[in-house]
Amino acid sequence: MDTELLKRITIDPGIFNGKPIIRRMRFAVTDILDLLSVGVTTNEIIEDFPFLEPDDIKAALCHASLRLKNTLIINAA
């Protein structure tokens, strides 16, 4: 588990009803996962959303993996 990457994922009940988001921005982890699932590359995501960084994409994948493994400890903002 990469704890530094996971610090990029924040959960705030006041933003998107507490859905995991990237660095307190209104960009949900699920948005990144949806884009990747239809074949959009990391570079294309960064081009379309220049406020995102490559580590944000990695963080979203790490978060999703841990959620599926049911091992993620969620810290609310």
N, CA, C and O atoms as a GROMACS GRO file, in nm:
protein
  308
    1MET      N    1   0.085  -0.118   0.000
    1MET     CA    2   0.000   0.000   0.000
    1MET      C    3   0.089   0.124   0.000
    1MET      O    4   0.183   0.134   0.080
    2ASP      N    5   0.061   0.215  -0.087
    2ASP     CA    6   0.138   0.338  -0.096
    2ASP      C    7   0.064   0.449  -0.023
    2ASP      O    8  -0.026   0.512  -0.080
    3THR      N    9   0.101   0.473   0.100
    3THR     CA   10   0.030   0.571   0.182
    3THR      C   11   0.047   0.713   0.129
    3THR      O   12  -0.042   0.796   0.147
    4GLU      N   13   0.159   0.742   0.064
    4GLU     CA   14   0.178   0.876   0.008
    4GLU      C   15   0.078   0.901  -0.104
    4GLU      O   16   0.020   1.009  -0.114
    5LEU      N   17   0.058   0.801  -0.189
    5LEU     CA   18  -0.042   0.815  -0.296
    5LEU      C   19  -0.181   0.832  -0.237
    5LEU      O   20  -0.259   0.915  -0.284
    6LEU      N   21  -0.212   0.755  -0.136
    6LEU     CA   22  -0.346   0.759  -0.078
    6LEU      C   23  -0.378   0.893  -0.011
    6LEU      O   24  -0.495   0.926   0.008
    7LYS      N   25  -0.276   0.969   0.025
    7LYS     CA   26  -0.299   1.102   0.082
    7LYS      C   27  -0.363   1.196  -0.019
    7LYS      O   28  -0.420   1.299   0.018
    8ARG      N   29  -0.353   1.162  -0.148
    8ARG     CA   30  -0.414   1.242  -0.253
    8ARG      C   31  -0.565   1.223  -0.259
    8ARG      O   32  -0.636   1.304  -0.319
    9ILE      N   33  -0.614   1.117  -0.198
    9ILE     CA   34  -0.757   1.088  -0.198
    9ILE      C   35  -0.816   1.145  -0.070
    9ILE      O   36  -0.774   1.111   0.040
   10THR      N   37  -0.916   1.231  -0.086
   10THR     CA   38  -0.981   1.290   0.030
   10THR      C   39  -1.130   1.259   0.028
   10THR      O   40  -1.190   1.238  -0.077
   11ILE      N   41  -1.185   1.257   0.147
   11ILE     CA   42  -1.329   1.232   0.162
   11ILE      C   43  -1.384   1.343   0.251
   11ILE      O   44  -1.343   1.359   0.366
   12ASP      N   45  -1.476   1.417   0.195
   12ASP     CA   46  -1.535   1.530   0.266
   12ASP      C   47  -1.686   1.520   0.248
   12ASP      O   48  -1.736   1.528   0.136
   13PRO      N   49  -1.760   1.504   0.358
   13PRO     CA   50  -1.906   1.491   0.346
   13PRO      C   51  -1.972   1.607   0.272
   13PRO      O   52  -2.082   1.592   0.219
   14GLY      N   53  -1.906   1.722   0.268
   14GLY     CA   54  -1.961   1.839   0.201
   14GLY      C   55  -1.934   1.845   0.052
   14GLY      O   56  -1.985   1.933  -0.018
   15ILE      N   57  -1.853   1.752   0.001
   15ILE     CA   58  -1.821   1.749  -0.142
   15ILE      C   59  -1.863   1.614  -0.198
   15ILE      O   60  -1.817   1.510  -0.152
   16PHE      N   61  -1.951   1.617  -0.296
   16PHE     CA   62  -2.000   1.495  -0.362
   16PHE      C   63  -2.054   1.394  -0.261
   16PHE      O   64  -2.037   1.273  -0.279
   17ASN      N   65  -2.118   1.443  -0.157
   17ASN     CA   66  -2.179   1.355  -0.054
   17ASN      C   67  -2.080   1.255   0.004
   17ASN      O   68  -2.117   1.143   0.038
   18GLY      N   69  -1.954   1.296   0.016
   18GLY     CA   70  -1.855   1.211   0.079
   18GLY      C   71  -1.790   1.108  -0.012
   18GLY      O   72  -1.718   1.020   0.036
   19LYS      N   73  -1.813   1.119  -0.143
   19LYS     CA   74  -1.744   1.028  -0.236
   19LYS      C   75  -1.595   1.060  -0.234
   19LYS      O   76  -1.558   1.176  -0.219
   20PRO      N   77  -1.509   0.960  -0.250
   20PRO     CA   78  -1.366   0.987  -0.257
   20PRO      C   79  -1.333   1.077  -0.376
   20PRO      O   80  -1.378   1.054  -0.488
   21ILE      N   81  -1.255   1.180  -0.349
   21ILE     CA   82  -1.217   1.277  -0.451
   21ILE      C   83  -1.066   1.295  -0.453
   21ILE      O   84  -0.995   1.251  -0.363
   22ILE      N   85  -1.020   1.361  -0.558
   22ILE     CA   86  -0.877   1.386  -0.574
   22ILE      C   87  -0.841   1.521  -0.512
   22ILE      O   88  -0.893   1.625  -0.552
   23ARG      N   89  -0.752   1.518  -0.417
   23ARG     CA   90  -0.694   1.637  -0.354
   23ARG      C   91  -0.793   1.750  -0.327
   23ARG      O   92  -0.768   1.865  -0.361
   24ARG      N   93  -0.905   1.714  -0.265
   24ARG     CA   94  -1.007   1.812  -0.226
   24ARG      C   95  -1.069   1.886  -0.343
   24ARG      O   96  -1.140   1.985  -0.323
   25MET      N   97  -1.043   1.840  -0.465
   25MET     CA   98  -1.104   1.902  -0.582
   25MET      C   99  -1.234   1.830  -0.612
   25MET      O  100  -1.256   1.718  -0.565
   26ARG      N  101  -1.317   1.890  -0.687
   26ARG     CA  102  -1.444   1.828  -0.725
   26ARG      C  103  -1.422   1.734  -0.844
   26ARG      O  104  -1.483   1.750  -0.949
   27PHE      N  105  -1.334   1.638  -0.823
   27PHE     CA  106  -1.306   1.537  -0.924
   27PHE      C  107  -1.301   1.403  -0.853
   27PHE      O  108  -1.208   1.374  -0.777
   28ALA      N  109  -1.402   1.321  -0.878
   28ALA     CA  110  -1.417   1.196  -0.805
   28ALA      C  111  -1.323   1.087  -0.856
   28ALA      O  112  -1.289   1.082  -0.974
   29VAL      N  113  -1.282   1.001  -0.765
   29VAL     CA  114  -1.203   0.884  -0.801
   29VAL      C  115  -1.276   0.803  -0.908
   29VAL      O  116  -1.213   0.752  -1.001
   30THR      N  117  -1.407   0.790  -0.894
   30THR     CA  118  -1.483   0.712  -0.992
   30THR      C  119  -1.476   0.773  -1.131
   30THR      O  120  -1.486   0.701  -1.230
   31ASP      N  121  -1.461   0.904  -1.141
   31ASP     CA  122  -1.447   0.967  -1.272
   31ASP      C  123  -1.321   0.918  -1.343
   31ASP      O  124  -1.324   0.888  -1.463
   32ILE      N  125  -1.213   0.909  -1.269
   32ILE     CA  126  -1.087   0.859  -1.325
   32ILE      C  127  -1.103   0.712  -1.364
   32ILE      O  128  -1.062   0.672  -1.473
   33LEU      N  129  -1.161   0.634  -1.276
   33LEU     CA  130  -1.179   0.492  -1.306
   33LEU      C  131  -1.267   0.470  -1.428
   33LEU      O  132  -1.240   0.382  -1.509
   34ASP      N  133  -1.372   0.550  -1.441
   34ASP     CA  134  -1.460   0.540  -1.557
   34ASP      C  135  -1.384   0.570  -1.686
   34ASP      O  136  -1.399   0.500  -1.786
   35LEU      N  137  -1.303   0.673  -1.683
   35LEU     CA  138  -1.226   0.708  -1.802
   35LEU      C  139  -1.128   0.597  -1.839
   35LEU      O  140  -1.118   0.558  -1.955
   36LEU      N  141  -1.058   0.546  -1.740
   36LEU     CA  142  -0.963   0.438  -1.767
   36LEU      C  143  -1.033   0.313  -1.820
   36LEU      O  144  -0.980   0.242  -1.905
   37SER      N  145  -1.153   0.287  -1.769
   37SER     CA  146  -1.225   0.164  -1.807
   37SER      C  147  -1.270   0.165  -1.953
   37SER      O  148  -1.294   0.059  -2.010
   38VAL      N  149  -1.282   0.282  -2.013
   38VAL     CA  150  -1.321   0.288  -2.154
   38VAL      C  151  -1.201   0.312  -2.245
   38VAL      O  152  -1.216   0.340  -2.364
   39GLY      N  153  -1.082   0.300  -2.188
   39GLY     CA  154  -0.962   0.305  -2.270
   39GLY      C  155  -0.891   0.438  -2.280
   39GLY      O  156  -0.794   0.451  -2.356
   40VAL      N  157  -0.936   0.536  -2.205
   40VAL     CA  158  -0.866   0.665  -2.204
   40VAL      C  159  -0.735   0.645  -2.129
   40VAL      O  160  -0.733   0.589  -2.020
   41THR      N  161  -0.627   0.692  -2.187
   41THR     CA  162  -0.496   0.673  -2.124
   41THR      C  163  -0.469   0.780  -2.018
   41THR      O  164  -0.537   0.882  -2.012
   42THR      N  165  -0.372   0.753  -1.935
   42THR     CA  166  -0.332   0.850  -1.833
   42THR      C  167  -0.293   0.982  -1.899
   42THR      O  168  -0.333   1.089  -1.852
   43ASN      N  169  -0.217   0.974  -2.006
   43ASN     CA  170  -0.175   1.098  -2.074
   43ASN      C  171  -0.295   1.175  -2.128
   43ASN      O  172  -0.298   1.297  -2.121
   44GLU      N  173  -0.393   1.105  -2.182
   44GLU     CA  174  -0.513   1.172  -2.233
   44GLU      C  175  -0.592   1.237  -2.120
   44GLU      O  176  -0.645   1.347  -2.137
   45ILE      N  177  -0.600   1.170  -2.007
   45ILE     CA  178  -0.670   1.229  -1.892
   45ILE      C  179  -0.601   1.357  -1.849
   45ILE      O  180  -0.666   1.458  -1.823
   46ILE      N  181  -0.468   1.352  -1.840
   46ILE     CA  182  -0.392   1.469  -1.799
   46ILE      C  183  -0.408   1.584  -1.900
   46ILE      O  184  -0.416   1.700  -1.861
   47GLU      N  185  -0.412   1.549  -2.028
   47GLU     CA  186  -0.432   1.652  -2.131
   47GLU      C  187  -0.569   1.717  -2.118
   47GLU      O  188  -0.582   1.839  -2.129
   48ASP      N  189  -0.672   1.635  -2.093
   48ASP     CA  190  -0.808   1.687  -2.084
   48ASP      C  191  -0.835   1.758  -1.952
   48ASP      O  192  -0.919   1.849  -1.946
   49PHE      N  193  -0.766   1.718  -1.848
   49PHE     CA  194  -0.785   1.776  -1.714
   49PHE      C  195  -0.648   1.814  -1.658
   49PHE      O  196  -0.594   1.743  -1.573
   50PRO      N  197  -0.592   1.924  -1.704
   50PRO     CA  198  -0.453   1.959  -1.670
   50PRO      C  199  -0.428   1.984  -1.522
   50PRO      O  200  -0.312   1.990  -1.480
   51PHE      N  201  -0.532   1.999  -1.442
   51PHE     CA  202  -0.513   2.016  -1.298
   51PHE      C  203  -0.482   1.882  -1.231
   51PHE      O  204  -0.440   1.879  -1.115
   52LEU      N  205  -0.502   1.772  -1.303
   52LEU     CA  206  -0.466   1.641  -1.248
   52LEU      C  207  -0.320   1.611  -1.277
   52LEU      O  208  -0.261   1.662  -1.372
   53GLU      N  209  -0.263   1.527  -1.192
   53GLU     CA  210  -0.124   1.485  -1.206
   53GLU      C  211  -0.120   1.334  -1.221
   53GLU      O  212  -0.212   1.265  -1.177
   54PRO      N  213  -0.014   1.281  -1.281
   54PRO     CA  214  -0.005   1.135  -1.297
   54PRO      C  215  -0.024   1.059  -1.166
   54PRO      O  216  -0.084   0.952  -1.165
   55ASP      N  217   0.027   1.113  -1.056
   55ASP     CA  218   0.010   1.045  -0.928
   55ASP      C  219  -0.136   1.043  -0.882
   55ASP      O  220  -0.174   0.958  -0.802
   56ASP      N  221  -0.217   1.135  -0.931
   56ASP     CA  222  -0.360   1.132  -0.899
   56ASP      C  223  -0.424   1.007  -0.961
   56ASP      O  224  -0.509   0.944  -0.899
   57ILE      N  225  -0.383   0.973  -1.081
   57ILE     CA  226  -0.435   0.855  -1.149
   57ILE      C  227  -0.392   0.730  -1.072
   57ILE      O  228  -0.473   0.640  -1.047
   58LYS      N  229  -0.265   0.725  -1.036
   58LYS     CA  230  -0.214   0.612  -0.958
   58LYS      C  231  -0.287   0.601  -0.824
   58LYS      O  232  -0.319   0.491  -0.780
   59ALA      N  233  -0.312   0.714  -0.761
   59ALA     CA  234  -0.382   0.715  -0.633
   59ALA      C  235  -0.523   0.659  -0.647
   59ALA      O  236  -0.570   0.584  -0.561
   60ALA      N  237  -0.591   0.697  -0.754
   60ALA     CA  238  -0.726   0.646  -0.778
   60ALA      C  239  -0.726   0.495  -0.794
   60ALA      O  240  -0.813   0.426  -0.740
   61LEU      N  241  -0.630   0.444  -0.867
   61LEU     CA  242  -0.619   0.299  -0.886
   61LEU      C  243  -0.584   0.228  -0.755
   61LEU      O  244  -0.640   0.122  -0.725
   62CYS      N  245  -0.494   0.286  -0.679
   62CYS     CA  246  -0.456   0.229  -0.550
   62CYS      C  247  -0.576   0.226  -0.456
   62CYS      O  248  -0.601   0.126  -0.388
   63HIS      N  249  -0.650   0.335  -0.452
   63HIS     CA  250  -0.768   0.345  -0.367
   63HIS      C  251  -0.870   0.238  -0.406
   63HIS      O  252  -0.925   0.169  -0.320
   64ALA      N  253  -0.896   0.226  -0.535
   64ALA     CA  254  -0.994   0.128  -0.582
   64ALA      C  255  -0.950  -0.014  -0.548
   64ALA      O  256  -1.031  -0.096  -0.506
   65SER      N  257  -0.824  -0.043  -0.566
   65SER     CA  258  -0.772  -0.176  -0.535
   65SER      C  259  -0.791  -0.209  -0.387
   65SER      O  260  -0.834  -0.319  -0.352
   66LEU      N  261  -0.757  -0.114  -0.303
   66LEU     CA  262  -0.771  -0.139  -0.160
   66LEU      C  263  -0.917  -0.151  -0.118
   66LEU      O  264  -0.950  -0.230  -0.031
   67ARG      N  265  -1.004  -0.073  -0.180
   67ARG     CA  266  -1.147  -0.084  -0.149
   67ARG      C  267  -1.198  -0.222  -0.187
   67ARG      O  268  -1.277  -0.282  -0.114
   68LEU      N  269  -1.154  -0.273  -0.302
   68LEU     CA  270  -1.197  -0.406  -0.344
   68LEU      C  271  -1.144  -0.514  -0.251
   68LEU      O  272  -1.209  -0.616  -0.228
   69LYS      N  273  -1.025  -0.491  -0.199
   69LYS     CA  274  -0.968  -0.587  -0.103
   69LYS      C  275  -1.028  -0.569   0.036
   69LYS      O  276  -1.005  -0.650   0.126
   70ASN      N  277  -1.104  -0.461   0.052
   70ASN     CA  278  -1.169  -0.430   0.180
   70ASN      C  279  -1.066  -0.405   0.290
   70ASN      O  280  -1.087  -0.443   0.405
   71THR      N  281  -0.956  -0.342   0.254
   71THR     CA  282  -0.851  -0.315   0.352
   71THR      C  283  -0.825  -0.166   0.371
   71THR      O  284  -0.733  -0.128   0.444
   72LEU      N  285  -0.904  -0.083   0.307
   72LEU     CA  286  -0.880   0.060   0.316
   72LEU      C  287  -0.936   0.116   0.446
   72LEU      O  288  -1.049   0.089   0.484
   73ILE      N  289  -0.852   0.193   0.512
   73ILE     CA  290  -0.897   0.266   0.631
   73ILE      C  291  -0.929   0.406   0.584
   73ILE      O  292  -0.843   0.478   0.534
   74ILE      N  293  -1.054   0.445   0.600
   74ILE     CA  294  -1.100   0.574   0.550
   74ILE      C  295  -1.092   0.678   0.661
   74ILE      O  296  -1.144   0.660   0.771
   75ASN      N  297  -1.024   0.787   0.628
   75ASN     CA  298  -1.015   0.900   0.721
   75ASN      C  299  -1.093   1.015   0.662
   75ASN      O  300  -1.056   1.069   0.557
   76ALA      N  301  -1.200   1.053   0.727
   76ALA     CA  302  -1.278   1.168   0.679
   76ALA      C  303  -1.199   1.295   0.700
   76ALA      O  304  -1.116   1.304   0.791
   77ALA      N  305  -1.224   1.392   0.617
   77ALA     CA  306  -1.151   1.519   0.623
   77ALA      C  307  -1.183   1.594   0.750
   77ALA      O  308  -1.130   1.703   0.772
   0.00000   0.00000   0.00000
